[in-house]
């Protein structure tokens, strides 16, 4: 198709001002002899509008912010136009408008595909998808939707209007305005990458948008575990019986401290996961929900006592299941009741098992790795950093063992 004329005109619709007196900014796309009008979702004070420049005059806050949005809008229009040109097929002004606005009649849009992929994952819950993993998808979708609405004044955006700058601005939005951690931002970008890859594979997008974009490197940090003092406070704290839900949360957390189980595994292990060895000791053997790897741990008397405490033949699981949101809320209450100064969350139980309960008691790192169900011992080394107490004890043993050695030159 030969393009003889392509033009984008912005104009003010002064006949329909809003309550504040601002008039909406409208747009008109011209491709050869075809035209299509569209709303920009922008408005401005009429006296600031410069019809010749299609911009606002002056350096007021309104002028600077609106002009920046106009620049992004015009960039999006040109991106849509170039996208259609690249398809080597005839198109008109209406096609440019629909690609710009993400018309549901002509194509799959970013958030619509995101929603579709969420629904597809929901249908696989219990097969190869864990219910707890869905929360990340939902929160990532909400954050992305808020970003699109705030930055582009639209409820959705077409894949043709995406570029690498969009990805970088989204990253800055999650880290800056939302204040999300490096790990959360990385997870959300990974899901956006997955959606964009799906769009490219299915022919919904002409461009693989992450081809030159690398996810931010995951920052390694020492997992937080309870100190022995805090662990004993939590273990021995008296909780009013009327707060039975908090009691259950505390016992579920203690079970994690004694066995190293993650939340998803704690509330799903059954009597079939219990085994007795030749010496009469009770073992917990299960496949982790996260990666299906086998974990096995010899149960401490405290863990056995918790199982006996909640024994119920009418319930399939060893321990009473508790909704994760309820558990999270109860963990905050538990922290206050126990008088802890640090934040408390469930996975700290797994960290505490790796460091406080096992490593500090001299259990080899290789054994801890098998207990936790890790495929790589490096993962265990991250979970179970050597604590100062363990370091001093190891050095004392070394000095004692080498006390009788003589240096021979």
C-alpha positions, 0 to 999 in steps of 0.5 A, spaced: 500 500 500 502 506 498 501 512 503 501 518 500 498 522 506 499 520 514 497 526 519 495 526 526 491 532 528 489 534 535 484 539 537 480 542 542 472 541 543 470 547 546 463 546 546 463 540 551 467 543 557 467 539 564 465 542 571 472 545 572 471 548 565 476 544 561 475 542 554 477 535 552 482 534 547 480 530 541 484 527 535 483 526 528 488 521 524 488 521 516 491 516 512 490 517 504 483 519 503 480 516 510 479 519 516 478 517 523 476 521 530 478 519 537 478 521 544 485 522 547 482 522 554 486 528 555 483 535 557 486 542 558 484 549 560 482 552 553 486 559 554 492 555 554 491 551 548 495 553 542 491 550 536 497 551 531 502 547 535 497 542 538 500 543 545 499 548 551 502 554 552 507 556 558 510 552 563 505 551 568 504 544 571 498 543 567 502 545 561 508 541 562 504 534 564 499 535 559 504 536 553 508 530 556 502 526 555 501 528 548 508 526 546 506 519 548 500 519 545 503 521 538 508 516 539 503 511 540 499 513 534 506 513 530 507 506 533 501 503 531 501 506 524 508 503 523 506 496 525 500 496 520 505 498 515 510 492 517 504 488 515 504 489 508 497 489 507 492 495 506 489 499 511 486 505 513 485 511 518 480 507 522 485 501 523 490 505 526 485 508 531 483 501 533 490 499 533 492 505 538 486 504 542 486 496 543 479 495 539 477 488 542 474 487 535 480 487 531 485 484 536 487 481 543 490 486 547 495 486 553 490 486 559 485 482 556 491 476 554 493 477 561 486 475 564 485 469 559 492 466 561 489 467 569 483 463 567 487 458 564 491 457 570 485 457 574 483 451 570 489 447 572 489 448 579 490 442 583 493 439 576 500 443 575 498 449 578 498 451 586 492 455 588 497 460 592 501 461 586 495 465 583 495 471 588 502 473 584 498 473 577 492 477 580 497 482 584 501 483 577 495 484 573 492 489 578 499 493 578 499 493 570 492 495 570 493 501 574 500 503 570 496 503 564 490 507 566 495 512 570 500 513 564 496 512 558 489 514 561 486 507 558 483 501 560 487 497 556 493 497 551 494 494 544 500 490 543 502 494 537 503 500 542 508 497 546 515 498 546 521 497 550 520 504 553 513 501 556 517 495 560 522 500 563 517 505 565 513 499 568 519 497 572 520 504 574 513 504 576 513 498 581 520 500 584 518 507 585 511 509 586 509 502 588 515 501 592 516 494 591 522 490 592 527 487 587 524 480 588 517 483 587 518 487 581 522 481 578 516 477 579 511 482 575 516 483 569 517 475 569 509 475 568 509 480 563 514 477 559 510 471 559 504 474 556 508 478 551 512 471 549 505 468 548 502 474 544 508 473 539 507 466 539 500 466 537 501 472 532 497 477 536 504 481 536 508 482 531 514 484 535 517 480 541 518 486 546 523 482 551 528 481 546 533 486 548 530 487 555 533 483 561 530 482 567 533 485 573 538 480 577 535 477 583 539 480 589 541 475 594 539 476 601 540 472 607 534 469 609 531 471 616 530 466 621 528 467 629 533 468 634 533 462 639 530 468 644 524 470 639 523 462 638 522 461 645 518 467 646 513 464 641 513 457 643 511 459 650 507 465 649 500 464 652 494 465 647 487 466 650 483 460 648 478 464 645 483 466 640 483 459 637 485 461 630 491 464 633 493 458 637 492 454 630 497 459 626 502 459 632 502 451 632 502 451 624 508 455 624 512 451 630 511 445 626 515 449 620 520 450 625 521 443 627 520 440 620 522 445 615 515 445 611 513 450 607 506 453 608 503 449 602 506 443 605 504 444 612 497 444 610 497 438 605 501 433 608 496 427 611 497 420 615 500 417 608 506 421 609 508 418 615 513 412 616 516 409 621 523 406 621 526 400 623 528 403 630 521 406 631 522 413 629 517 417 626 519 420 619 515 425 615 516 424 607 512 428 602 513 431 595 514 439 595 508 443 592 513 448 589 517 443 585 515 436 586 522 434 589 522 429 595 523 431 602 524 427 608 525 429 615 525 425 622 520 428 626 522 431 633 518 429 639 515 436 639 513 435 632 509 429 633 506 432 639 503 437 635 500 432 630 497 428 636 494 435 639 490 436 632 489 428 631 482 428 627 480 421 624 475 425 620 480 430 617 484 428 611 490 432 613 495 431 619 494 439 621 488 443 621 488 447 614 488 455 615 486 460 609 493 463 608 490 470 608 487 468 615 494 465 617 498 472 615 493 476 619 494 472 625 502 472 624 501 479 625 497 478 632 502 473 634 508 477 633 504 483 638 502 477 643 509 474 643 512 481 644 517 480 638 520 486 635 521 483 628 516 482 623 514 475 623 511 471 616 510 463 615 516 462 611 521 464 617 519 457 620 523 454 614 529 458 615 529 457 622 529 450 621 535 450 617 539 454 621 537 454 628 534 447 629 539 444 625 545 447 622 546 450 629 546 443 632 551 440 628 547 437 622 551 437 616 549 441 610 548 435 606 543 432 610 539 439 611 539 439 604 535 432 603 530 434 609 528 441 605 527 437 599 532 441 595 535 439 588 541 443 589 546 444 595 547 451 593 540 453 595 541 450 602 547 454 603 543 460 602 537 458 606 542 456 612 547 461 612 553 460 618 550 464 624 555 467 629 554 462 634 555 456 629 562 459 627 564 460 634 562 453 636 566 450 630 572 454 631 572 452 638 572 445 636 577 446 631 582 449 636 580 443 641 582 438 636 588 441 634 591 443 641 596 437 641 599 438 634 606 440 633 608 444 628 614 441 624 619 445 620 
